[in-house]
Amino acid sequence: MQRYSFATIVSVKEGLPVATHLPFLVEQKDDKVILRSHFAKVNPQAKDSIDTNVLVIFTEPHAYISPKHYEKVESVPTWNYLAVHAYGKCKLLDGEEPKATLLKATIENFEANYLKQWESLPDQYKQNMMKGIVAFEIVVDDLQAKAKLSQNRTETERKNIVSELDQSENSAEKETAEYMKSLKM
């Protein structure tokens, strides 16, 4: 979740799922996982998500798996992937101080070198920017993970898949191969 922290937050409004893609800060405090992020204030999901249960979906890496790697001709393509579903209640981080703390942590996490520039900006500019966001946190109360990495395939098939993914120029495919190699079969 920390490595692939650009995730999808899903809430429900009037019986329909609504989703927004956001960068998340993922933190573990004691035995709790805490997710923090912010919506643009103009995003309707911002208002509708507060004090409701939400789902945050983290995915990556993933890779297409061709049937050419399988020993049997009667095979179909599939996809290998890792995913985490985090459920919890979305709580508002209200006020200038919590927003400023969140933005500083976000900058430090994603581009620490930008922090000096951010801090040098006029206070009025930063305050106006913070007025345009809805900061929130989610204390995760249910965490579900899935790793589909050709576990159901023979050792020969897995080796064929890893070999091809390792040679790919696609970083997600290379990372999928690394996760496959780490499996204890």
N, C-alpha and C positions, 0 to 999 in steps of 0.2 A: 504494500500500500504506500509506503514511503517512497519507494523507487519509482512507482508509476502513479503519482499522486494527482494526475489530471483525471478526474472521475466524473460520473454522471449522478446527479442527485435527482431522485424521483419522488414526487408527492402525488396526491390524488385530489382533484377538484371536481366536485359534482360527478363523482363516479368515473372520471377519466384520468389516466396517468398523465403527468406533466413532468418534463425533464429539462434540466439545464446542465451544461458541461462547465465544470469549475476546477480550478486548482485547489487542492486541499492540503492543509498542514495536518500531519498525522502524528499524534503524540501518545505515549503510554505513560499514565500516571498510576502508580501502584498497580492494581489489577484491572484498570479501566483503559480503554482506547478512546481517545478524544479526537474528533475531527473538527477543524475550524476552517472557515472560508467566508466569502461574502458574495452577495448578489449585487448587481446594479439595481438601484432603487426602482428604476422604471420597469424592471422585470416583474410581471404579475406573480410569478412563483415566489418572489421574496416575501410578500405579505402572506400568501396562502400557506407557506411552509412553517412559519413560526408557530410553536406550540402544537405541532402535529408530528406524527410518526412519519419518518421518511426512510428511503432506501438510498444508499450511496453505492454505486457499482464501480469497482476498480477492475480494469482489464489491461492486459499486456503481460508478457509478450504473447504473440500468437503466430501461427504459421499454417499455411495450406499444406496438406499432406497428399501427395499424388498416389494413386493406386499402383503406380509402376514400382514402388518399393516392396510390394507385397508378394509373397510366394505363390498365392493363388490368383489365377486370372479373374475369378469371380470376386472382384473387389471393387469398392467405390471410393472416391475421394472423401477426405474428411478434413477436420481442422484440429490442430493441437493448440491448447491455450491454458492460461492461468487466469482465474477470476476470483474476486472477493466481493461478497455482498455484506454491507454493514448496515444494520438497522438501528434506529434510535430516534429520540425526540429532538427536534430542531428547536434550540433555545436562542433567543435574541441576545446579542452582545450590544447593549444599548449605551449610548453616551460616547463622548469624544475620546476619553481615555481607553476604553476597551477597543474601540476602532483603531486608534493610533497604535496600540500594542499589537493588534492583529496585523496591521499593515507593516509594521516594523519586522515582525516575525516572518511574514510572507516574503518581504524583500530579502531578509537574511537567508531564507531558505532557497529562494529561486535566483537571486542575483545580488549577492552581498556587496559587490562593488558599487551598486547603485545607491546604497544606503547613504553615503556621504552626499550625493547629489540631492536625494530626497530631503535630507535634513537641512540642506542649504536653501531649499525653496521657501518662499515667504509663507508665514503661518496662515495668512488669509487664504492663499491658494490651497494649502493642505486641508484646511478646514472645509473649504468648498468641495474639495474632492471627497472628503469623508461624509459630507451631507448627501452625496450621491450613491452611497452604498448602504447595504443592510448586512451587518456582520452577524455571524451566528456560530454556534458550536453544537455538536452532537456528541453526547455520551453514548457510545455504542452499547446496546444491550443484547444484541445478537449478531454474531459474526459467522458467516458461512463461506468456506473456500472450496474451490474446485480446481483440480489440476488434471486436464485430459492431455496426456503426453504419451500416447500409444502404449499404455500399460498392458493393454489386451493383445498386443502383438508379440510375435516370436522375437527371440533375441536377434536373429538375422535381420528381420524386418526393421527392428529398432535401430540396429547398426546402420542399415542402408539409409534410413531417414536421417539419423544424426549426421552421417557423412555428407549427405547433400545439403542439409541445413547449415552445417559448418562451413561449406564452401560458398554460401550465398553472400551477396553483397548487402543484403537486407539485414540490418542490425537486429530486428525483431526475430527473424528466423535464426540467426546465430545465437541469440539469447535463449530461444526455445530449445535449441540443441543443447545448450549448457544445462538447462533445467532437466532435460531428458537424461543427460549423463549423470546427473546427481541422484537420480532415482535408484534406490536399492531394490533390485529385482531378484 
